[in-house]
Amino acid sequence: MRFLNPGRSRPVLPPVLAPCGELDLSSIAPLEAEIETALAQRRGVVLDASSITFADSTFLRLVIAIHHRTDLRIAAPSPAVMRLFRVTGADTFLHLYPTLEGALAA
């Protein structure tokens, strides 16, 4: 579903968040806060995961929780993120896109 701006013909795109580096118990709080802020303003969020170098179960828990709450699109997951999703089976139900452009167009 796409939301249109009143009086405009362009779709309203979900906010894009692009965390980088390692996401684990000690570093997940800022991303969680950014997601909550984005969801307070709009329905749905795109997570550009291309610059995540490490992600643990804390990140996975956050992603699954957000997936259950709203339209979460994960764009360009890095090899580390894809490995986590494949090992846990999360790649079978999360909305994954090879590019940011693809996630925004979905």
C-alpha positions in Angstrom: 0.0 0.0 0.0 1.3 3.5 -0.9 0.3 6.7 0.8 -0.1 9.8 -1.3 0.6 13.3 -0.2 -2.6 15.4 -0.2 -2.8 17.3 -3.5 0.3 15.6 -4.9 0.6 12.6 -7.1 3.9 11.3 -5.7 3.8 8.5 -3.2 5.0 9.2 0.4 8.1 7.0 0.9 8.9 5.4 4.2 11.8 6.8 6.1 15.2 5.2 5.4 17.5 4.3 8.3 21.1 3.3 7.5 23.0 2.0 10.5 26.6 1.1 10.1 29.2 -1.0 11.9 28.4 -3.5 14.6 24.9 -3.9 16.1 24.8 -5.8 19.3 23.6 -5.5 22.9 25.9 -2.5 23.6 25.1 -0.6 20.4 21.5 -1.3 19.5 19.7 1.3 21.6 20.3 4.3 19.2 18.9 2.3 16.2 15.9 1.2 18.3 15.2 4.8 19.2 15.5 6.0 15.6 13.1 3.3 14.5 10.6 4.3 17.2 10.9 8.0 16.2 10.4 7.1 12.5 7.3 5.0 13.2 5.8 7.7 15.4 5.7 9.9 12.2 5.0 7.3 9.5 3.8 3.8 8.9 6.7 1.6 7.8 10.4 1.9 7.6 13.2 0.9 5.3 16.4 -0.4 6.9 19.4 0.0 4.6 21.5 -2.8 6.0 24.4 -2.5 3.5 26.9 -1.0 6.0 26.3 -3.4 9.0 29.5 -5.3 9.6 28.2 -7.5 12.5 24.8 -8.2 13.9 23.8 -10.5 16.8 20.6 -11.8 18.3 19.8 -8.4 19.7 19.6 -7.0 16.2 17.6 -10.0 15.1 15.1 -9.5 18.0 14.7 -5.9 17.1 14.1 -6.6 13.4 11.6 -9.4 14.0 9.7 -7.2 16.5 9.5 -4.3 14.1 8.5 -6.7 11.3 5.5 -7.8 13.3 4.5 -4.3 14.1 4.7 -2.6 10.7 5.9 -2.7 7.1 9.7 -3.3 7.5 11.7 -3.5 4.4 15.4 -4.5 4.6 17.5 -3.1 1.8 20.9 -4.4 0.6 21.7 -6.6 3.6 25.4 -7.0 4.0 26.9 -10.5 4.0 27.0 -10.5 7.8 23.3 -9.6 8.1 22.4 -12.2 5.4 24.3 -14.9 7.2 22.4 -14.1 10.4 19.1 -14.2 8.6 19.9 -17.4 6.8 21.2 -19.3 9.8 18.1 -18.4 11.8 15.6 -18.8 9.0 14.5 -15.2 9.2 15.2 -14.8 5.5 12.1 -16.9 4.8 9.7 -14.3 6.2 11.4 -10.9 6.3 10.9 -8.5 3.4 14.4 -8.4 1.9 15.4 -6.4 -1.2 18.8 -6.4 -3.0 18.8 -2.6 -3.4 17.6 0.4 -1.6 15.8 1.5 -4.7 13.9 -1.9 -4.8 12.9 -1.5 -1.2 11.6 2.0 -1.7 9.6 1.0 -4.9 7.9 -2.0 -3.1 
